[in-house]
Amino acid sequence: MPELDGLGLLAQVRKDPLLRSTPVVLISSEVCARKRGEAAALGAAGWLEKPLQLGPLLRAVELALSAGHAPTPLTSRGGRL
């Protein structure tokens, strides 16, 4: 992303009271243990590396949602996306 990378976006999401409980799975072309650690510290629900495959993506989403990270419906967030 030109102005904000995935970790920066995740940090902004975590600062927003309306979005902070939204599960985020990061997808990156970088294979970097330090960045994975930063993502975990920010509360990422998962980290996937490119090239992305559908199976691991579906598993990461299932895990994020089953771990109690289900997002609140948009209507309860004032309709914000």
N, CA and C atoms as a LAMMPS dump frame, in Angstrom:
ITEM: TIMESTEP
0
ITEM: NUMBER OF ATOMS
243
ITEM: BOX BOUNDS ff ff ff
-5.0000000000000000e+02 5.0000000000000000e+02
-5.0000000000000000e+02 5.0000000000000000e+02
-5.0000000000000000e+02 5.0000000000000000e+02
ITEM: ATOMS id mol type element x y z
1 1 1 N 0.852 -1.171 0
2 1 2 C 0 0 0
3 1 3 C 0.895 1.229 0
4 2 1 N 0.561 2.215 -0.774
5 2 2 C 1.474 3.347 -0.93
6 2 3 C 1.73 4.161 0.332
7 3 1 N 0.735 4.39 1.148
8 3 2 C 0.908 5.299 2.272
9 3 3 C 1.018 4.605 3.622
10 4 1 N 0.541 3.366 3.69
11 4 2 C 0.488 2.665 4.973
12 4 3 C 0.659 1.171 4.71
13 5 1 N 1.58 0.542 5.429
14 5 2 C 1.719 -0.897 5.249
15 5 3 C 0.722 -1.622 6.15
16 6 1 N 0.707 -2.943 6.072
17 6 2 C -0.25 -3.734 6.843
18 6 3 C -0.123 -3.537 8.343
19 7 1 N 1.108 -3.446 8.837
20 7 2 C 1.301 -3.23 10.272
21 7 3 C 0.791 -1.858 10.695
22 8 1 N 1.008 -0.855 9.847
23 8 2 C 0.5 0.48 10.145
24 8 3 C -1.019 0.51 10.152
25 9 1 N -1.611 -0.183 9.192
26 9 2 C -3.071 -0.271 9.151
27 9 3 C -3.601 -0.965 10.395
28 10 1 N -2.968 -2.066 10.775
29 10 2 C -3.39 -2.798 11.966
30 10 3 C -3.273 -1.919 13.215
31 11 1 N -2.205 -1.148 13.31
32 11 2 C -2.037 -0.245 14.454
33 11 3 C -3.166 0.779 14.499
34 12 1 N -3.542 1.315 13.344
35 12 2 C -4.64 2.282 13.295
36 12 3 C -5.97 1.63 13.666
37 13 1 N -6.198 0.417 13.194
38 13 2 C -7.432 -0.312 13.53
39 13 3 C -7.517 -0.523 15.035
40 14 1 N -6.412 -0.889 15.653
41 14 2 C -6.405 -1.158 17.091
42 14 3 C -6.617 0.115 17.921
43 15 1 N -6.321 1.273 17.378
44 15 2 C -6.54 2.535 18.087
45 15 3 C -7.992 2.994 18.018
46 16 1 N -8.725 2.51 17.046
47 16 2 C -10.11 2.949 16.838
48 16 3 C -11.045 2.113 17.707
49 17 1 N -11.744 2.741 18.662
50 17 2 C -12.618 1.99 19.564
51 17 3 C -13.721 1.212 18.836
52 18 1 N -14.117 1.685 17.675
53 18 2 C -15.173 1.004 16.928
54 18 3 C -14.654 -0.188 16.128
55 19 1 N -13.363 -0.205 15.871
56 19 2 C -12.79 -1.269 15.044
57 19 3 C -11.835 -2.191 15.797
58 20 1 N -11.423 -1.817 16.995
59 20 2 C -10.316 -2.515 17.653
60 20 3 C -10.524 -4.012 17.844
61 21 1 N -11.768 -4.469 17.925
62 21 2 C -11.987 -5.904 18.115
63 21 3 C -12.145 -6.663 16.795
64 22 1 N -11.997 -5.974 15.671
65 22 2 C -12.112 -6.616 14.368
66 22 3 C -10.895 -7.506 14.12
67 23 1 N -11.128 -8.771 13.779
68 23 2 C -9.981 -9.635 13.502
69 23 3 C -9.308 -9.235 12.189
70 24 1 N -7.989 -9.24 12.192
71 24 2 C -7.218 -8.874 11.004
72 24 3 C -6.213 -9.977 10.721
73 25 1 N -6.257 -10.501 9.511
74 25 2 C -5.27 -11.467 9.043
75 25 3 C -4.412 -10.735 8.021
76 26 1 N -3.135 -10.632 8.29
77 26 2 C -2.228 -9.926 7.386
78 26 3 C -1.706 -10.884 6.321
79 27 1 N -1.585 -10.371 5.109
80 27 2 C -1.052 -11.13 3.98
81 27 3 C 0.141 -10.354 3.456
82 28 1 N 1.302 -10.999 3.415
83 28 2 C 2.52 -10.274 3.064
84 28 3 C 3.422 -11.107 2.162
85 29 1 N 4.192 -10.4 1.355
86 29 2 C 5.205 -11.074 0.546
87 29 3 C 6.513 -11.195 1.319
88 30 1 N 6.573 -10.572 2.484
89 30 2 C 7.79 -10.599 3.296
90 30 3 C 7.804 -11.812 4.218
91 31 1 N 8.937 -12.457 4.287
92 31 2 C 9.137 -13.551 5.226
93 31 3 C 10.079 -13.006 6.295
94 32 1 N 9.504 -12.47 7.346
95 32 2 C 10.303 -11.772 8.352
96 32 3 C 9.732 -12.061 9.74
97 33 1 N 10.502 -12.766 10.558
98 33 2 C 10.049 -13.126 11.903
99 33 3 C 9.781 -11.886 12.747
100 34 1 N 10.569 -10.839 12.567
101 34 2 C 10.379 -9.612 13.352
102 34 3 C 9.016 -8.995 13.051
103 35 1 N 8.657 -8.925 11.782
104 35 2 C 7.362 -8.336 11.422
105 35 3 C 6.208 -9.218 11.888
106 36 1 N 6.397 -10.532 11.83
107 36 2 C 5.364 -11.433 12.349
108 36 3 C 5.169 -11.196 13.842
109 37 1 N 6.266 -10.974 14.554
110 37 2 C 6.188 -10.677 15.985
111 37 3 C 5.479 -9.366 16.255
112 38 1 N 5.756 -8.358 15.429
113 38 2 C 5.08 -7.072 15.575
114 38 3 C 3.58 -7.242 15.33
115 39 1 N 3.24 -8.029 14.318
116 39 2 C 1.825 -8.277 14.009
117 39 3 C 1.14 -8.965 15.185
118 40 1 N 1.8 -9.943 15.772
119 40 2 C 1.231 -10.64 16.926
120 40 3 C 1.061 -9.681 18.103
121 41 1 N 2.064 -8.826 18.319
122 41 2 C 1.98 -7.859 19.426
123 41 3 C 0.825 -6.88 19.234
124 42 1 N 0.488 -6.586 17.983
125 42 2 C -0.626 -5.684 17.689
126 42 3 C -1.97 -6.406 17.682
127 43 1 N -1.92 -7.722 17.878
128 43 2 C -3.166 -8.477 17.955
129 43 3 C -3.669 -9.015 16.641
130 44 1 N -2.781 -9.231 15.683
131 44 2 C -3.208 -9.819 14.414
132 44 3 C -3.771 -11.207 14.664
133 45 1 N -4.842 -11.524 13.976
134 45 2 C -5.459 -12.844 14.108
135 45 3 C -4.705 -13.884 13.293
136 46 1 N -3.84 -13.446 12.406
137 46 2 C -3.066 -14.376 11.6
138 46 3 C -2.122 -13.649 10.667
139 47 1 N -1.201 -14.427 10.082
140 47 2 C -0.216 -13.903 9.139
141 47 3 C -0.057 -14.942 8.057
142 48 1 N -0.252 -14.547 6.833
143 48 2 C -0.084 -15.448 5.699
144 48 3 C 0.915 -14.841 4.737
145 49 1 N 1.679 -15.719 4.082
146 49 2 C 2.681 -15.249 3.142
147 49 3 C 2.214 -15.495 1.712
148 50 1 N 2.589 -14.579 0.833
149 50 2 C 2.314 -14.734 -0.587
150 50 3 C 3.353 -15.671 -1.177
151 51 1 N 3.043 -16.422 -2.186
152 51 2 C 1.762 -16.438 -2.881
153 51 3 C 0.687 -17.087 -2.01
154 52 1 N -0.448 -16.472 -1.985
155 52 2 C -1.55 -16.891 -1.136
156 52 3 C -2.275 -18.079 -1.742
157 53 1 N -2.621 -19.018 -0.868
158 53 2 C -3.419 -20.166 -1.285
159 53 3 C -4.725 -20.134 -0.518
160 54 1 N -5.793 -20.565 -1.162
161 54 2 C -7.122 -20.459 -0.592
162 54 3 C -7.268 -21.263 0.705
163 55 1 N -6.754 -22.47 0.765
164 55 2 C -6.895 -23.315 1.958
165 55 3 C -6.395 -22.637 3.227
166 56 1 N -5.141 -22.185 3.24
167 56 2 C -4.637 -21.508 4.442
168 56 3 C -5.406 -20.23 4.778
169 57 1 N -5.866 -19.508 3.763
170 57 2 C -6.646 -18.3 4.022
171 57 3 C -7.959 -18.652 4.717
172 58 1 N -8.65 -19.653 4.219
173 58 2 C -9.914 -20.064 4.84
174 58 3 C -9.693 -20.539 6.271
175 59 1 N -8.622 -21.285 6.507
176 59 2 C -8.317 -21.744 7.874
177 59 3 C -8.018 -20.571 8.8
178 60 1 N -7.267 -19.589 8.307
179 60 2 C -6.942 -18.416 9.133
180 60 3 C -8.205 -17.646 9.495
181 61 1 N -9.117 -17.501 8.553
182 61 2 C -10.368 -16.791 8.822
183 61 3 C -11.213 -17.582 9.814
184 62 1 N -11.316 -18.889 9.61
185 62 2 C -12.076 -19.724 10.548
186 62 3 C -11.511 -19.632 11.954
187 63 1 N -10.187 -19.713 12.077
188 63 2 C -9.553 -19.612 13.395
189 63 3 C -9.803 -18.258 14.04
190 64 1 N -9.689 -17.206 13.26
191 64 2 C -9.902 -15.856 13.803
192 64 3 C -11.322 -15.705 14.316
193 65 1 N -12.286 -16.211 13.571
194 65 2 C -13.681 -16.065 13.976
195 65 3 C -14.046 -17.012 15.115
196 66 1 N -13.48 -18.197 15.13
197 66 2 C -13.811 -19.152 16.192
198 66 3 C -13.109 -18.822 17.505
199 67 1 N -12.083 -18.008 17.441
200 67 2 C -11.336 -17.644 18.651
201 67 3 C -11.988 -16.483 19.39
202 68 1 N -13.234 -16.196 19.045
203 68 2 C -13.924 -15.109 19.735
204 68 3 C -13.594 -13.747 19.186
205 69 1 N -13.027 -13.695 17.993
206 69 2 C -12.675 -12.421 17.385
207 69 3 C -13.731 -11.97 16.387
208 70 1 N -14.931 -12.527 16.488
209 70 2 C -15.962 -12.175 15.511
210 70 3 C -16.252 -10.686 15.564
211 71 1 N -16.266 -10.051 14.412
212 71 2 C -16.544 -8.608 14.409
213 71 3 C -17.992 -8.311 14.75
214 72 1 N -18.2 -7.147 15.303
215 72 2 C -19.56 -6.711 15.592
216 72 3 C -20.213 -6.284 14.292
217 73 1 N -21.516 -6.464 14.17
218 73 2 C -22.176 -6.041 12.93
219 73 3 C -21.97 -4.538 12.68
220 74 1 N -21.914 -4.173 11.413
221 74 2 C -21.673 -2.779 11.06
222 74 3 C -22.733 -1.844 11.638
223 75 1 N -23.948 -2.32 11.782
224 75 2 C -25.003 -1.449 12.312
225 75 3 C -24.684 -0.989 13.719
226 76 1 N -24.009 -1.824 14.513
227 76 2 C -23.688 -1.409 15.873
228 76 3 C -22.472 -0.492 15.896
229 77 1 N -21.801 -0.328 14.762
230 77 2 C -20.664 0.58 14.667
231 77 3 C -21.05 1.855 13.941
232 78 1 N -22.331 2.156 13.932
233 78 2 C -22.757 3.379 13.273
234 78 3 C -22.663 3.308 11.771
235 79 1 N -22.64 2.099 11.199
236 79 2 C -22.607 1.949 9.76
237 79 3 C -21.255 2.229 9.14
238 80 1 N -20.207 2.383 9.942
239 80 2 C -18.866 2.651 9.406
240 80 3 C -18.279 1.411 8.767
241 81 1 N -17.585 1.594 7.704
242 81 2 C -16.856 0.489 7.082
243 81 3 C -15.405 0.587 7.427
